[in-house]
Amino acid sequence: MKKAIAFMFLGLFLIGSFPAVTSACSCAELPTAEEEMERSDAIFSGKVIEIKEKKVNGYMTKSVLFEVTNTWKGVDESQVIITTGQGGGDCGFRFIEGQEYLVYAKESDMYGAKSLTTITCDRTNTLRALQDDLEVLGAGETPTEKVDFSSSNQNPNPFLSMDCWSFSSSRPRNFFVHEAY
């Protein structure tokens, strides 16, 4: 009986000794607005109108559809889709439908197919929280290209029809294939 209890404690000790595989997101320090302007591929303000979750490589991600109100860099369209994680350990930003945000995004394949991505280590936040950034960014411009990627646009898979992101910087337009979300 004592041997059985000793083996049980030994087994529990050994199982507890090996760390579980986890992921964590840690940001040393948020960049300044000036630094974020330099390193971002796209900067815009807008209202979240849809959030769709999807599984990519075994992990849940979110595609977030924005109605763009102002743009400073990399976005010409009136709507844009940003990819992010679920939040927490995967560095995803937790957007809320109906809220307005100032978004700093980069082209990345961090969450699957190459797309505009933002994470908690970027300056992305609610528009109200980043009023100082708006002073640094200046007035911004209204989007020049009217698009409608929402699911209410008679398209059950709006992201399937979206086949390009345009960037207004000096580099040529980039084309990516986006999966339906």
Salt bridges, closest charged atoms under 4 A:
GLU36 OE1 - ARG39 NE 2.73
GLU36 OE1 - LYS106 NZ 3.49
ASP41 OD1 - ARG171 NH2 3.57
GLU50 OE1 - LYS52 NZ 3.87
GLU107 OE2 - ARG171 NH1 2.90
ASP122 OD1 - ARG39 NH2 3.46
ASP122 OD1 - LYS106 NZ 2.58
ASP133 OD1 - ARG123 NH2 2.65
GLU145 OE1 - ARG173 NH2 3.85
